[in-house]
Amino acid sequence: MLARFALSLSLLLGVAVCAPAGAVEEATGPIYVVIPFGEPGDTDPILKRATTQFNLDLADRRIRTVVAPPIDAIEAVGTARQFCGGYNADGLLIPQLRFEQSKERNLTGFIPVVGGVVSSSGVFDRSPIRAQLKLYLIDCTGIVRWKTYTTANKIHKGQNVAAGLTEIANEALAEAVDQFTSRPGAVVPDSAH
Protein backbone atom coordinates (compact mmCIF):
# COMPACT_ATOMS: atom_id res chain seq x y z
CA MET A 1 0.00 0.00 0.00
CA LEU A 2 2.84 2.37 0.82
CA ALA A 3 4.41 1.62 -2.59
CA ARG A 4 1.12 2.55 -4.32
CA PHE A 5 0.96 5.82 -2.39
CA ALA A 6 4.56 6.64 -3.33
CA LEU A 7 3.86 5.85 -7.00
CA SER A 8 0.70 7.99 -6.98
CA LEU A 9 2.57 10.85 -5.34
CA SER A 10 5.44 10.68 -7.83
CA LEU A 11 3.01 10.65 -10.76
CA LEU A 12 1.19 13.64 -9.33
CA LEU A 13 4.41 15.55 -8.81
CA GLY A 14 5.55 14.66 -12.32
CA VAL A 15 2.34 16.09 -13.76
CA ALA A 16 2.67 19.26 -11.68
CA VAL A 17 6.29 19.81 -12.74
CA CYS A 18 5.42 19.29 -16.42
CA ALA A 19 2.78 22.06 -16.42
CA PRO A 20 3.59 24.78 -18.98
CA ALA A 21 5.35 27.82 -17.55
CA GLY A 22 2.74 30.21 -19.00
CA ALA A 23 -0.17 28.37 -17.34
CA VAL A 24 0.02 30.56 -14.24
CA GLU A 25 -0.62 34.22 -15.02
CA GLU A 26 1.81 36.52 -13.26
CA ALA A 27 0.08 39.55 -11.74
CA THR A 28 1.78 42.85 -12.49
CA GLY A 29 1.27 46.48 -11.62
CA PRO A 30 0.97 48.32 -8.34
CA ILE A 31 -0.75 46.81 -5.33
CA TYR A 32 -3.04 48.85 -3.09
CA VAL A 33 -4.18 48.29 0.47
CA VAL A 34 -7.96 48.70 0.70
CA ILE A 35 -9.14 50.12 4.02
CA PRO A 36 -12.56 48.52 4.71
CA PHE A 37 -15.73 50.58 5.01
CA GLY A 38 -16.85 51.32 8.55
CA GLU A 39 -15.05 51.66 11.83
CA PRO A 40 -13.26 48.81 13.65
CA GLY A 41 -15.87 46.54 15.22
CA ASP A 42 -18.61 47.72 12.85
CA THR A 43 -20.89 44.81 11.94
CA ASP A 44 -23.11 46.63 9.43
CA PRO A 45 -23.73 44.06 6.66
CA ILE A 46 -24.17 46.79 4.03
CA LEU A 47 -20.66 48.11 4.70
CA LYS A 48 -19.18 44.58 4.68
CA ARG A 49 -20.82 43.90 1.31
CA ALA A 50 -19.57 47.26 0.03
CA THR A 51 -15.97 46.35 0.94
CA THR A 52 -16.32 43.00 -0.83
CA GLN A 53 -17.90 44.60 -3.91
CA PHE A 54 -15.25 47.32 -4.06
CA ASN A 55 -12.48 44.72 -4.01
CA LEU A 56 -14.26 42.66 -6.71
CA ASP A 57 -14.74 45.73 -8.93
CA LEU A 58 -11.03 46.53 -8.64
CA ALA A 59 -10.08 42.90 -9.39
CA ASP A 60 -12.30 42.97 -12.50
CA ARG A 61 -10.14 45.86 -13.71
CA ARG A 62 -6.98 43.83 -12.90
CA ILE A 63 -6.04 46.17 -10.07
CA ARG A 64 -4.19 44.25 -7.37
CA THR A 65 -5.42 44.82 -3.85
CA VAL A 66 -5.25 43.44 -0.36
CA VAL A 67 -7.92 44.25 2.22
CA ALA A 68 -6.54 45.48 5.54
CA PRO A 69 -8.13 44.83 8.90
CA PRO A 70 -10.69 47.52 9.82
CA ILE A 71 -9.00 50.73 10.98
CA ASP A 72 -10.03 54.35 11.38
CA ALA A 73 -9.31 56.25 8.15
CA ILE A 74 -7.26 58.95 9.89
CA GLU A 75 -5.17 56.31 11.64
CA ALA A 76 -4.66 54.52 8.30
CA VAL A 77 -3.29 57.72 6.74
CA GLY A 78 -0.98 58.22 9.72
CA THR A 79 0.37 54.69 9.39
CA ALA A 80 0.50 54.58 5.57
CA ARG A 81 4.25 53.85 5.60
CA GLN A 82 3.71 50.79 7.83
CA PHE A 83 0.83 49.54 5.66
CA CYS A 84 2.93 49.90 2.51
CA GLY A 85 5.87 48.11 4.10
CA GLY A 86 3.75 45.37 5.65
CA TYR A 87 1.91 44.55 2.43
CA ASN A 88 4.66 45.56 -0.04
CA ALA A 89 2.08 47.99 -1.43
CA ASP A 90 2.26 51.18 -3.48
CA GLY A 91 -0.48 53.04 -1.63
CA LEU A 92 -3.77 52.91 0.23
CA LEU A 93 -7.31 53.18 -1.11
CA ILE A 94 -9.59 54.67 1.52
CA PRO A 95 -13.28 54.65 0.61
CA GLN A 96 -15.92 56.32 2.75
CA LEU A 97 -19.63 55.79 2.24
CA ARG A 98 -22.55 57.81 3.53
CA PHE A 99 -26.26 57.28 3.03
CA GLU A 100 -29.13 59.78 3.12
CA GLN A 101 -32.86 59.36 3.10
CA SER A 102 -34.63 62.55 2.07
CA LYS A 103 -37.72 63.52 4.01
CA GLU A 104 -39.79 66.62 4.42
CA ARG A 105 -41.54 67.60 7.63
CA ASN A 106 -45.15 68.66 7.52
CA LEU A 107 -47.97 68.79 10.10
CA THR A 108 -48.75 65.08 9.83
CA GLY A 109 -45.15 63.90 10.33
CA PHE A 110 -42.25 63.04 8.08
CA ILE A 111 -43.19 62.49 4.44
CA PRO A 112 -40.64 61.72 1.70
CA VAL A 113 -40.10 64.57 -0.73
CA VAL A 114 -40.74 62.54 -3.90
CA GLY A 115 -44.27 61.19 -3.82
CA GLY A 116 -43.92 58.91 -0.83
CA VAL A 117 -46.69 57.83 1.49
CA VAL A 118 -46.65 56.07 4.81
CA SER A 119 -48.12 52.57 4.68
CA SER A 120 -50.45 51.14 7.30
CA SER A 121 -47.41 49.61 9.02
CA GLY A 122 -45.91 53.06 9.41
CA VAL A 123 -43.10 52.38 6.93
CA PHE A 124 -42.48 54.62 3.96
CA ASP A 125 -43.73 52.98 0.78
CA ARG A 126 -41.52 55.15 -1.42
CA SER A 127 -38.54 57.07 -0.26
CA PRO A 128 -35.63 58.78 -2.00
CA ILE A 129 -32.26 57.40 -0.89
CA ARG A 130 -28.74 58.49 -1.84
CA ALA A 131 -25.28 56.97 -1.48
CA GLN A 132 -22.33 59.35 -1.39
CA LEU A 133 -18.89 57.79 -1.85
CA LYS A 134 -15.53 59.45 -1.29
CA LEU A 135 -12.46 57.55 -2.51
CA TYR A 136 -8.93 58.62 -1.65
CA LEU A 137 -5.61 57.29 -2.98
CA ILE A 138 -2.98 57.81 -0.30
CA ASP A 139 0.70 57.32 -1.10
CA CYS A 140 3.11 55.59 1.28
CA THR A 141 4.04 58.89 2.95
CA GLY A 142 0.42 59.62 3.88
CA ILE A 143 -0.25 62.23 1.18
CA VAL A 144 -3.50 62.28 -0.79
CA ARG A 145 -2.49 61.73 -4.43
CA TRP A 146 -5.96 61.46 -5.95
CA LYS A 147 -9.59 61.63 -4.85
CA THR A 148 -13.07 61.39 -6.27
CA TYR A 149 -16.64 61.74 -5.10
CA THR A 150 -19.52 59.78 -6.59
CA THR A 151 -23.22 59.55 -5.82
CA ALA A 152 -26.08 57.27 -6.69
CA ASN A 153 -29.78 57.93 -6.13
CA LYS A 154 -32.90 55.83 -6.09
CA ILE A 155 -36.54 56.10 -5.17
CA HIS A 156 -36.81 53.02 -2.99
CA LYS A 157 -40.11 51.22 -2.63
CA GLY A 158 -40.86 48.73 0.11
CA GLN A 159 -39.56 47.87 3.53
CA ASN A 160 -36.23 46.25 2.56
CA VAL A 161 -34.23 49.47 2.58
CA ALA A 162 -30.97 47.51 2.99
CA ALA A 163 -31.41 46.08 -0.52
CA GLY A 164 -31.87 49.58 -1.93
CA LEU A 165 -28.83 50.87 -0.05
CA THR A 166 -26.72 47.98 -1.35
CA GLU A 167 -27.86 48.71 -4.91
CA ILE A 168 -26.94 52.39 -4.81
CA ALA A 169 -23.69 51.68 -2.93
CA ASN A 170 -22.66 49.27 -5.72
CA GLU A 171 -23.53 51.88 -8.34
CA ALA A 172 -21.44 54.57 -6.61
CA LEU A 173 -18.57 52.07 -6.18
CA ALA A 174 -18.57 51.08 -9.86
CA GLU A 175 -18.38 54.73 -10.91
CA ALA A 176 -15.50 55.40 -8.48
CA VAL A 177 -13.56 52.38 -9.78
CA ASP A 178 -14.08 53.60 -13.36
CA GLN A 179 -12.70 57.00 -12.38
CA PHE A 180 -9.80 55.41 -10.49
CA THR A 181 -8.71 53.32 -13.46
CA SER A 182 -8.96 56.26 -15.87
CA ARG A 183 -7.25 58.84 -13.64
CA PRO A 184 -4.21 60.67 -15.08
CA GLY A 185 -1.02 58.66 -14.55
CA ALA A 186 -2.86 55.41 -13.76
CA VAL A 187 -0.91 52.23 -14.44
CA VAL A 188 -3.31 49.89 -16.25
CA PRO A 189 -2.19 46.26 -16.74
CA ASP A 190 -1.96 45.19 -20.41
CA SER A 191 -4.56 42.45 -19.99
CA ALA A 192 -7.17 44.98 -18.77
CA HIS A 193 -7.51 46.63 -22.21
FIKOLZA-1660 file (N, C-alpha, C; in steps of 0.1 Angstrom, whole numbers, plus 5000, padded with zeros to 4 digits):
% residues 193
   i   px   py   pz ch aa at
   1 5008 4988 5000  A  M  N
   1 5000 5000 5000  A  M CA
   1 5009 5013 5000  A  M  C
   2 5019 5012 5008  A  L  N
   2 5028 5024 5008  A  L CA
   2 5035 5026 4994  A  L  C
   3 5038 5015 4987  A  A  N
   3 5044 5016 4974  A  A CA
   3 5034 5023 4964  A  A  C
   4 5021 5019 4965  A  R  N
   4 5011 5026 4957  A  R CA
   4 5010 5040 4960  A  R  C
   5 5010 5044 4972  A  F  N
   5 5010 5058 4976  A  F CA
   5 5022 5066 4970  A  F  C
   6 5034 5060 4972  A  A  N
   6 5046 5066 4967  A  A CA
   6 5045 5068 4952  A  A  C
   7 5040 5058 4945  A  L  N
   7 5039 5058 4930  A  L CA
   7 5029 5069 4926  A  L  C
   8 5017 5070 4933  A  S  N
   8 5007 5080 4930  A  S CA
   8 5013 5094 4932  A  S  C
   9 5020 5096 4943  A  L  N
   9 5026 5109 4947  A  L CA
   9 5036 5113 4936  A  L  C
  10 5044 5103 4932  A  S  N
  10 5054 5107 4922  A  S CA
  10 5048 5110 4908  A  S  C
  11 5037 5103 4905  A  L  N
  11 5030 5106 4892  A  L CA
  11 5024 5120 4893  A  L  C
  12 5018 5123 4905  A  L  N
  12 5012 5136 4907  A  L CA
  12 5022 5147 4906  A  L  C
  13 5034 5145 4912  A  L  N
  13 5044 5156 4912  A  L CA
  13 5050 5157 4898  A  L  C
  14 5051 5146 4891  A  G  N
  14 5056 5147 4877  A  G CA
  14 5046 5155 4868  A  G  C
  15 5033 5153 4870  A  V  N
  15 5023 5161 4862  A  V CA
  15 5024 5176 4866  A  V  C
  16 5026 5179 4879  A  A  N
  16 5027 5193 4883  A  A CA
  16 5039 5199 4878  A  A  C
  17 5050 5192 4877  A  V  N
  17 5063 5198 4873  A  V CA
  17 5062 5200 4858  A  V  C
  18 5055 5192 4850  A  C  N
  18 5054 5193 4836  A  C CA
  18 5044 5203 4831  A  C  C
  19 5037 5210 4840  A  A  N
  19 5028 5221 4836  A  A CA
  19 5035 5232 4828  A  A  C
  20 5029 5237 4818  A  P  N
  20 5036 5248 4810  A  P CA
  20 5038 5260 4819  A  P  C
  21 5049 5267 4816  A  A  N
  21 5053 5278 4824  A  A CA
  21 5043 5290 4823  A  A  C
  22 5037 5291 4812  A  G  N
  22 5027 5302 4810  A  G CA
  22 5014 5299 4815  A  G  C
  23 5012 5287 4822  A  A  N
  23 4998 5284 4827  A  A CA
  23 4994 5292 4838  A  A  C
  24 5003 5297 4846  A  V  N
  24 5000 5306 4858  A  V CA
  24 5003 5320 4854  A  V  C
  25 4992 5328 4854  A  E  N
  25 4994 5342 4850  A  E CA
  25 5001 5350 4861  A  E  C
  26 5011 5357 4858  A  E  N
  26 5018 5365 4867  A  E CA
  26 5011 5379 4868  A  E  C
  27 5007 5383 4880  A  A  N
  27 5001 5395 4883  A  A CA
  27 5011 5406 4882  A  A  C
  28 5008 5417 4876  A  T  N
  28 5018 5429 4875  A  T CA
  28 5011 5441 4879  A  T  C
  29 5018 5452 4881  A  G  N
  29 5013 5465 4884  A  G CA
  29 5013 5467 4899  A  G  C
  30 5009 5480 4902  A  P  N
  30 5010 5483 4917  A  P CA
  30 4999 5475 4925  A  P  C
  31 5002 5474 4938  A  I  N
  31 4993 5468 4947  A  I CA
  31 4988 5479 4957  A  I  C
  32 4975 5479 4960  A  Y  N
  32 4970 5489 4969  A  Y CA
  32 4963 5482 4981  A  Y  C
  33 4965 5488 4993  A  V  N
  33 4958 5483 5005  A  V CA
  33 4945 5490 5005  A  V  C
  34 4934 5482 5006  A  V  N
  34 4920 5487 5007  A  V CA
  34 4917 5488 5022  A  V  C
  35 4913 5499 5026  A  I  N
  35 4909 5501 5040  A  I CA
  35 4894 5499 5040  A  I  C
  36 4889 5489 5048  A  P  N
  36 4874 5485 5047  A  P CA
  36 4865 5497 5051  A  P  C
  37 4853 5496 5046  A  F  N
  37 4843 5506 5050  A  F CA
  37 4839 5504 5065  A  F  C
  38 4836 5514 5072  A  G  N
  38 4832 5513 5086  A  G CA
  38 4843 5514 5095  A  G  C
  39 4840 5516 5108  A  E  N
  39 4849 5517 5118  A  E CA
  39 4853 5503 5123  A  E  C
  40 4864 5501 5130  A  P  N
  40 4867 5488 5136  A  P CA
  40 4856 5483 5145  A  P  C
  41 4852 5471 5144  A  G  N
  41 4841 5465 5152  A  G CA
  41 4828 5467 5146  A  G  C
  42 4827 5475 5135  A  D  N
  42 4814 5477 5128  A  D CA
  42 4809 5464 5122  A  D  C
  43 4797 5461 5125  A  T  N
  43 4791 5448 5119  A  T CA
  43 4780 5451 5109  A  T  C
  44 4779 5463 5104  A  D  N
  44 4769 5466 5094  A  D CA
  44 4771 5458 5082  A  D  C
  45 4761 5449 5078  A  P  N
  45 4763 5441 5067  A  P CA
  45 4764 5448 5053  A  P  C
  46 4758 5460 5053  A  I  N
  46 4758 5468 5040  A  I CA
  46 4773 5472 5038  A  I  C
  47 4780 5477 5048  A  L  N
  47 4793 5481 5047  A  L CA
  47 4803 5469 5044  A  L  C
  48 4800 5458 5050  A  K  N
  48 4808 5446 5047  A  K CA
  48 4807 5442 5032  A  K  C
  49 4794 5442 5027  A  R  N
  49 4792 5439 5013  A  R CA
  49 4798 5449 5004  A  R  C
  50 4798 5462 5008  A  A  N
  50 4804 5473 5000  A  A CA
  50 4819 5470 4999  A  A  C
  51 4826 5466 5010  A  T  N
  51 4840 5463 5009  A  T CA
  51 4843 5452 5000  A  T  C
  52 4835 5441 5001  A  T  N
  52 4837 5430 4992  A  T CA
  52 4835 5434 4977  A  T  C
  53 4824 5442 4975  A  Q  N
  53 4821 5446 4961  A  Q CA
  53 4832 5455 4955  A  Q  C
  54 4837 5464 4964  A  F  N
  54 4848 5473 4959  A  F CA
  54 4860 5465 4955  A  F  C
  55 4864 5455 4963  A  N  N
  55 4875 5447 4960  A  N CA
  55 4873 5439 4947  A  N  C
  56 4861 5434 4945  A  L  N
  56 4857 5427 4933  A  L CA
  56 4858 5436 4921  A  L  C
  57 4852 5448 4922  A  D  N
  57 4853 5457 4911  A  D CA
  57 4867 5461 4907  A  D  C
  58 4876 5462 4917  A  L  N
  58 4890 5465 4914  A  L CA
  58 4896 5453 4907  A  L  C
  59 4893 5441 4912  A  A  N
  59 4899 5429 4906  A  A CA
  59 4895 5427 4892  A  A  C
  60 4882 5431 4889  A  D  N
  60 4877 5430 4875  A  D CA
  60 4885 5439 4866  A  D  C
  61 4891 5449 4871  A  R  N
  61 4899 5459 4863  A  R CA
  61 4914 5455 4864  A  R  C
  62 4917 5443 4869  A  R  N
  62 4930 5438 4871  A  R CA
  62 4939 5447 4880  A  R  C
  63 4932 5454 4889  A  I  N
  63 4940 5462 4899  A  I CA
  63 4942 5453 4911  A  I  C
  64 4955 5451 4915  A  R  N
  64 4958 5443 4926  A  R CA
  64 4956 5450 4940  A  R  C
  65 4949 5443 4948  A  T  N
  65 4946 5448 4962  A  T CA
  65 4947 5438 4972  A  T  C
  66 4948 5443 4984  A  V  N
  66 4948 5434 4996  A  V CA
  66 4939 5442 5006  A  V  C
  67 4930 5436 5013  A  V  N
  67 4921 5442 5022  A  V CA
  67 4927 5442 5036  A  V  C
  68 4929 5454 5042  A  A  N
  68 4935 5455 5055  A  A CA
  68 4924 5452 5066  A  A  C
  69 4928 5449 5078  A  P  N
  69 4919 5448 5089  A  P CA
  69 4912 5462 5091  A  P  C
  70 4900 5462 5096  A  P  N
  70 4893 5475 5098  A  P CA
  70 4902 5485 5107  A  P  C
  71 4902 5497 5103  A  I  N
  71 4910 5507 5110  A  I CA
  71 4904 5521 5107  A  I  C
  72 4905 5530 5116  A  D  N
  72 4900 5543 5114  A  D CA
  72 4907 5550 5102  A  D  C
  73 4901 5557 5093  A  A  N
  73 4907 5562 5082  A  A CA
  73 4918 5572 5085  A  A  C
  74 4917 5580 5095  A  I  N
  74 4927 5589 5099  A  I CA
  74 4940 5582 5104  A  I  C
  75 4937 5571 5112  A  E  N
  75 4948 5563 5116  A  E CA
  75 4955 5556 5105  A  E  C
  76 4948 5552 5095  A  A  N
  76 4953 5545 5083  A  A CA
  76 4963 5555 5076  A  A  C
  77 4959 5567 5074  A  V  N
  77 4967 5577 5067  A  V CA
  77 4980 5579 5075  A  V  C
  78 4979 5580 5089  A  G  N
  78 4990 5582 5097  A  G CA
  78 5000 5571 5097  A  G  C
  79 4995 5559 5094  A  T  N
  79 5004 5547 5094  A  T CA
  79 5005 5541 5080  A  T  C
  80 5004 5550 5070  A  A  N
  80 5005 5546 5056  A  A CA
  80 5018 5539 5053  A  A  C
  81 5029 5544 5058  A  R  N
  81 5042 5539 5056  A  R CA
  81 5043 5524 5061  A  R  C
  82 5037 5521 5073  A  Q  N
  82 5037 5508 5078  A  Q CA
  82 5028 5499 5070  A  Q  C
  83 5017 5504 5065  A  F  N
  83 5008 5495 5057  A  F CA
  83 5016 5492 5044  A  F  C
  84 5022 5502 5038  A  C  N
  84 5029 5499 5025  A  C CA
  84 5040 5489 5027  A  C  C
  85 5048 5490 5038  A  G  N
  85 5059 5481 5041  A  G CA
  85 5053 5467 5045  A  G  C
  86 5043 5467 5052  A  G  N
  86 5037 5454 5057  A  G CA
  86 5031 5446 5045  A  G  C
  87 5026 5452 5035  A  Y  N
  87 5019 5446 5024  A  Y CA
  87 5027 5447 5011  A  Y  C
  88 5039 5453 5012  A  N  N
  88 5047 5456 5000  A  N CA
  88 5038 5463 4989  A  N  C
  89 5031 5473 4994  A  A  N
  89 5021 5480 4986  A  A CA
  89 5026 5493 4981  A  A  C
  90 5019 5499 4971  A  D  N
  90 5023 5512 4965  A  D CA
  90 5014 5523 4970  A  D  C
  91 5004 5520 4978  A  G  N
  91 4995 5530 4984  A  G CA
  91 4983 5524 4990  A  G  C
  92 4975 5533 4996  A  L  N
  92 4962 5529 5002  A  L CA
  92 4950 5535 4995  A  L  C
  93 4940 5527 4994  A  L  N
  93 4927 5532 4989  A  L CA
  93 4917 5533 5001  A  L  C
  94 4913 5545 5004  A  I  N
  94 4904 5547 5015  A  I CA
  94 4891 5551 5010  A  I  C
  95 4881 5543 5010  A  P  N
  95 4867 5546 5006  A  P CA
  95 4859 5550 5018  A  P  C
  96 4850 5560 5017  A  Q  N
  96 4841 5563 5028  A  Q CA
  96 4827 5564 5021  A  Q  C
  97 4817 5559 5028  A  L  N
  97 4804 5558 5022  A  L CA
  97 4794 5564 5032  A  L  C
  98 4785 5572 5027  A  R  N
  98 4775 5578 5035  A  R CA
  98 4761 5577 5028  A  R  C
  99 4751 5574 5036  A  F  N
  99 4737 5573 5030  A  F CA
  99 4728 5584 5036  A  F  C
 100 4719 5588 5027  A  E  N
 100 4709 5598 5031  A  E CA
 100 4695 5593 5027  A  E  C
 101 4685 5596 5035  A  Q  N
 101 4671 5594 5031  A  Q CA
 101 4664 5607 5032  A  Q  C
 102 4660 5612 5021  A  S  N
 102 4654 5625 5021  A  S CA
 102 4639 5625 5026  A  S  C
 103 4636 5634 5035  A  K  N
 103 4623 5635 5040  A  K CA
 103 4619 5650 5042  A  K  C
 104 4607 5652 5042  A  E  N
 104 4602 5666 5044  A  E CA
 104 4592 5666 5056  A  E  C
 105 4593 5675 5065  A  R  N
 105 4585 5676 5076  A  R CA
 105 4572 5684 5073  A  R  C
 106 4561 5679 5076  A  N  N
 106 4548 5687 5075  A  N CA
 106 4540 5684 5088  A  N  C
 107 4528 5689 5089  A  L  N
 107 4520 5688 5101  A  L CA
 107 4517 5674 5105  A  L  C
 108 4516 5665 5095  A  T  N
 108 4513 5651 5098  A  T CA
 108 4525 5642 5101  A  T  C
 109 4537 5647 5101  A  G  N
 109 4548 5639 5103  A  G CA
 109 4558 5640 5092  A  G  C
 110 4567 5631 5091  A  F  N
 110 4577 5630 5081  A  F CA
 110 4572 5624 5068  A  F  C
 111 4573 5630 5057  A  I  N
 111 4568 5625 5044  A  I CA
 111 4580 5626 5034  A  I  C
 112 4583 5616 5027  A  P  N
 112 4594 5617 5017  A  P CA
 112 4590 5628 5007  A  P  C
 113 4601 5635 5002  A  V  N
 113 4599 5646 4993  A  V CA
 113 4593 5641 4979  A  V  C
 114 4597 5630 4974  A  V  N
 114 4593 5625 4961  A  V CA
 114 4581 5615 4962  A  V  C
 115 4569 5620 4963  A  G  N
 115 4557 5612 4962  A  G CA
 115 4556 5600 4971  A  G  C
 116 4562 5600 4983  A  G  N
 116 4561 5589 4992  A  G CA
 116 4549 5590 5001  A  G  C
 117 4544 5579 5005  A  V  N
 117 4533 5578 5015  A  V CA
 117 4537 5568 5026  A  V  C
 118 4531 5570 5037  A  V  N
 118 4533 5561 5048  A  V CA
 118 4523 5550 5047  A  V  C
 119 4528 5537 5048  A  S  N
 119 4519 5526 5047  A  S CA
 119 4512 5524 5060  A  S  C
 120 4503 5514 5061  A  S  N
 120 4495 5511 5073  A  S CA
 120 4505 5506 5084  A  S  C
 121 4516 5501 5080  A  S  N
 121 4526 5496 5090  A  S CA
 121 4535 5507 5095  A  S  C
 122 4533 5519 5090  A  G  N
 122 4541 5531 5094  A  G CA
 122 4554 5532 5087  A  G  C
 123 4557 5524 5077  A  V  N
 123 4569 5524 5069  A  V CA
 123 4567 5531 5056  A  V  C
 124 4576 5539 5052  A  F  N
 124 4575 5546 5040  A  F CA
 124 4574 5536 5028  A  F  C
 125 4564 5538 5020  A  D  N
 125 4563 5530 5008  A  D CA
 125 4573 5534 4997  A  D  C
 126 4575 5547 4995  A  R  N
 126 4585 5551 4986  A  R CA
 126 4593 5562 4993  A  R  C
 127 4606 5561 4991  A  S  N
 127 4615 5571 4997  A  S CA
 127 4628 5572 4990  A  S  C
 128 4631 5585 4987  A  P  N
 128 4644 5588 4980  A  P CA
 128 4656 5585 4989  A  P  C
 129 4665 5577 4984  A  I  N
 129 4677 5574 4991  A  I CA
 129 4689 5578 4982  A  I  C
 130 4700 5581 4989  A  R  N
 130 4713 5585 4982  A  R CA
 130 4725 5579 4988  A  R  C
 131 4734 5574 4980  A  A  N
 131 4747 5570 4985  A  A CA
 131 4758 5580 4980  A  A  C
 132 4766 5584 4990  A  Q  N
 132 4777 5594 4986  A  Q CA
 132 4790 5586 4990  A  Q  C
 133 4799 5585 4980  A  L  N
 133 4811 5578 4982  A  L CA
 133 4823 5588 4979  A  L  C
 134 4832 5587 4989  A  K  N
 134 4845 5595 4987  A  K CA
 134 4856 5584 4986  A  K  C
 135 4864 5585 4976  A  L  N
 135 4875 5576 4975  A  L CA
 135 4888 5583 4974  A  L  C
 136 4898 5580 4983  A  Y  N
 136 4911 5586 4984  A  Y CA
 136 4922 5576 4980  A  Y  C
 137 4932 5580 4972  A  L  N
 137 4944 5573 4970  A  L CA
 137 4955 5580 4978  A  L  C
 138 4960 5573 4988  A  I  N
 138 4970 5578 4997  A  I CA
 138 4983 5571 4994  A  I  C
 139 4994 5579 4992  A  D  N
 139 5007 5573 4989  A  D CA
 139 5013 5568 5002  A  D  C
 140 5025 5562 5001  A  C  N
 140 5031 5556 5013  A  C CA
 140 5037 5566 5023  A  C  C
 141 5036 5579 5020  A  T  N
 141 5040 5589 5029  A  T CA
 141 5028 5595 5036  A  T  C
 142 5016 5591 5033  A  G  N
 142 5004 5596 5039  A  G CA
 142 4998 5608 5032  A  G  C
 143 5003 5611 5019  A  I  N
 143 4998 5622 5012  A  I CA
 143 4987 5618 5002  A  I  C
 144 4976 5626 5001  A  V  N
 144 4965 5623 4992  A  V CA
 144 4970 5626 4978  A  V  C
 145 4970 5616 4969  A  R  N
 145 4975 5617 4956  A  R CA
 145 4964 5618 4946  A  R  C
 146 4952 5614 4950  A  W  N
 146 4940 5615 4941  A  W CA
 146 4928 5612 4949  A  W  C
 147 4917 5618 4945  A  K  N
 147 4904 5616 4952  A  K CA
 147 4893 5618 4942  A  K  C
 148 4881 5612 4945  A  T  N
 148 4869 5614 4937  A  T CA
 148 4857 5613 4946  A  T  C
 149 4846 5618 4942  A  Y  N
 149 4834 5617 4949  A  Y CA
 149 4823 5613 4939  A  Y  C
 150 4816 5603 4943  A  T  N
 150 4805 5598 4934  A  T CA
 150 4792 5597 4942  A  T  C
 151 4781 5597 4935  A  T  N
 151 4768 5596 4942  A  T CA
 151 4759 5586 4933  A  T  C
 152 4749 5581 4940  A  A  N
 152 4739 5573 4933  A  A CA
 152 4726 5575 4941  A  A  C
 153 4715 5576 4933  A  N  N
 153 4702 5579 4939  A  N CA
 153 4692 5569 4934  A  N  C
 154 4682 5568 4942  A  K  N
 154 4671 5558 4939  A  K CA
 154 4659 5562 4947  A  K  C
 155 4647 5560 4941  A  I  N
 155 4635 5561 4948  A  I CA
 155 4632 5547 4953  A  I  C
 156 4633 5544 4965  A  H  N
 156 4632 5530 4970  A  H CA
 156 4617 5528 4974  A  H  C
 157 4613 5516 4970  A  K  N
 157 4599 5512 4974  A  K CA
 157 4599 5499 4982  A  K  C
 158 4592 5499 4993  A  G  N
 158 4591 5487 5001  A  G CA
 158 4599 5489 5014  A  G  C
 159 4599 5478 5022  A  Q  N
 159 4604 5479 5035  A  Q CA
 159 4619 5474 5036  A  Q  C
 160 4624 5467 5026  A  N  N
 160 4638 5462 5026  A  N CA
 160 4647 5474 5021  A  N  C
 161 4649 5483 5029  A  V  N
 161 4658 5495 5026  A  V CA
 161 4672 5490 5024  A  V  C
 162 4677 5480 5031  A  A  N
 162 4690 5475 5030  A  A CA
 162 4693 5471 5016  A  A  C
 163 4684 5465 5009  A  A  N
 163 4686 5461 4995  A  A CA
 163 4688 5473 4986  A  A  C
 164 4680 5483 4988  A  G  N
 164 4681 5496 4981  A  G CA
 164 4695 5503 4983  A  G  C
 165 4699 5503 4996  A  L  N
 165 4712 5509 4999  A  L CA
 165 4723 5501 4993  A  L  C
 166 4722 5488 4993  A  T  N
 166 4733 5480 4987  A  T CA
 166 4733 5483 4972  A  T  C
 167 4722 5484 4965  A  E  N
 167 4721 5487 4951  A  E CA
 167 4728 5500 4948  A  E  C
 168 4725 5511 4955  A  I  N
 168 4731 5524 4952  A  I CA
 168 4745 5525 4956  A  I  C
 169 4749 5517 4967  A  A  N
 169 4763 5517 4971  A  A CA
 169 4771 5510 4959  A  A  C
 170 4766 5499 4954  A  N  N
 170 4773 5493 4943  A  N CA
 170 4775 5502 4931  A  N  C
 171 4764 5510 4928  A  E  N
 171 4765 5519 4917  A  E CA
 171 4775 5530 4919  A  E  C
 172 4776 5535 4931  A  A  N
 172 4786 5546 4934  A  A CA
 172 4800 5540 4934  A  A  C
 173 4801 5527 4938  A  L  N
 173 4814 5521 4938  A  L CA
 173 4819 5518 4924  A  L  C
 174 4811 5514 4915  A  A  N
 174 4814 5511 4901  A  A CA
 174 4819 5524 4895  A  A  C
 175 4812 5535 4897  A  E  N
 175 4816 5547 4891  A  E CA
 175 4830 5552 4896  A  E  C
 176 4832 5550 4909  A  A  N
 176 4845 5554 4915  A  A CA
 176 4856 5546 4910  A  A  C
 177 4854 5533 4908  A  V  N
 177 4864 5524 4902  A  V CA
 177 4867 5528 4888  A  V  C
 178 4857 5531 4880  A  D  N
 178 4859 5536 4866  A  D CA
 178 4868 5548 4866  A  D  C
 179 4865 5558 4875  A  Q  N
 179 4873 5570 4876  A  Q CA
 179 4887 5567 4881  A  Q  C
 180 4889 5558 4890  A  F  N
 180 4902 5554 4895  A  F CA
 180 4911 5548 4884  A  F  C
 181 4905 5540 4876  A  T  N
 181 4913 5533 4865  A  T CA
 181 4916 5543 4854  A  T  C
 182 4908 5553 4852  A  S  N
 182 4910 5563 4841  A  S CA
 182 4917 5576 4846  A  S  C
 183 4921 5576 4858  A  R  N
 183 4928 5588 4864  A  R CA
 183 4941 5591 4856  A  R  C
 184 4945 5604 4856  A  P  N
 184 4958 5607 4849  A  P CA
 184 4969 5600 4856  A  P  C
 185 4978 5593 4849  A  G  N
 185 4990 5587 4854  A  G CA
 185 4987 5573 4860  A  G  C
 186 4975 5568 4857  A  A  N
 186 4971 5554 4862  A  A CA
 186 4979 5544 4855  A  A  C
 187 4984 5534 4862  A  V  N
 187 4991 5522 4856  A  V CA
 187 4980 5512 4853  A  V  C
 188 4977 5509 4841  A  V  N
 188 4967 5499 4837  A  V CA
 188 4974 5487 4832  A  V  C
 189 4972 5475 4838  A  P  N
 189 4978 5463 4833  A  P CA
 189 4974 5460 4818  A  P  C
 190 4983 5454 4810  A  D  N
 190 4980 5452 4796  A  D CA
 190 4968 5444 4794  A  D  C
 191 4966 5434 4802  A  S  N
 191 4954 5425 4800  A  S CA
 191 4941 5431 4803  A  S  C
 192 4941 5443 4809  A  A  N
 192 4928 5450 4812  A  A CA
 192 4923 5457 4800  A  A  C
 193 4930 5459 4789  A  H  N
 193 4925 5466 4778  A  H CA
 193 4914 5459 4771  A  H  C
% end
